[in-house]
Amino acid sequence: MLKVAEKTSGDKTATIGDRVSIYQPDQDGLTFPEVPVFEDPAAERQHLKERLVAACRAFALQNFDYGFAGHISVRDPEHPHLYWTNPMAVHFRQVKVSNLVLADHEGTVIEGRHALNRAGFVLHAAIHEAQPDIVAVCHAHTLYGTAFAALGKPLAPISQDACAFFDDHKVVADQAGAVTVKDGSGNGIAEAFSDVRAVIHQNHGLLTASRHSVDDAAFWFIALERCCQQQLAVEATSQTAEQVAPERARHSREHVGNDFIGWLHFQTIWSDLKVSQPDMFE
């Protein structure tokens, strides 16, 4: 059975009275997405698996595919030492509930017929194990994120979109450019996620994580890629961009860049996918 959530997790979520976001309507009786809370672990697991598949399909729509590279994971609600992820060498567009893989932090497949992506296991297992409050992680080899990561610098607050990541992302140069397939090679990235939602791994690409939901992690990955594209476009003009002042950037992050807003943004993607791609539930 579903119940309406009373709050969201994460200390970076702004609260307004009894609401977690200014976007929630004051007027009663209006249709508005609500974060579900589950009493039954099996029902919650099914929900998380469906949203994981939707995140993969959303990445396909964004053209985030690059061969077998790219992986999204979500922690199992009943067995927190296990996580669900997309299968190895299956296109994001072909990921379904039935072909998801359940694995442990040692890389053993507990459920599913497909192998794990080795690089995905090294990164995601390290993050899930080191940060037990993180529920979902996203990574893909995207065009603009990979290009921006080569610069080895953080995003500048040059837009309201970019302000969502103000003081909430890090640049990691540890093992920059090396393929993360060796045990322990994801530890530096895992440590970086101790207090942020996003990591720019130098000469590699982007990663996002959420302490709220896979919906939240997936949307902010899409947003981070877009912000990288925006900054690269501005820098290509050889003009100096005006930056949002720190106090205003922080205000924007708290109100339009928190985990609830990430979840809320993803609901538009979810509502479209469940109608346009019903095969994802197979």
ZIQUI-V107364 format. One record per pair of residues at least 24 apart in sequence whose C-alpha atoms are under 6 Angstrom apart, sorted by the first residue. I is the first residue (numbers start at 1). J is the second residue. Records with the same first field share a line. If there is no record, write none. Layout:
I->J, J
This chain:
2->36, 37, 38
3->36, 37
4->36
5->35, 36, 37
9->212
13->258
14->254, 255
41->78
53->96
55->218
56->92
57->92, 93
60->92, 93
64->142
70->139, 140
71->120, 139
72->137, 138
73->136, 137
74->135, 136
75->135
87->114
88->115, 116, 117
96->280, 282
97->281, 282
98->282
118->181
119->180, 181
122->186
123->186
126->186, 187, 190
127->190
133->211
134->210, 211
135->210, 211
136->209, 210, 214
137->208, 209
138->207, 208
139->207
144->228, 229
145->205, 206, 225, 228
146->204, 205
149->200, 202, 203, 205
150->202, 203
152->202
157->243, 244
158->243, 244
162->227
163->249, 253
164->253, 257
168->196, 197
169->196, 198, 199
170->199
171->199, 200, 201
172->201, 202
173->202
176->202, 203
177->203, 204
215->263, 266
216->259, 262, 263
219->262, 266
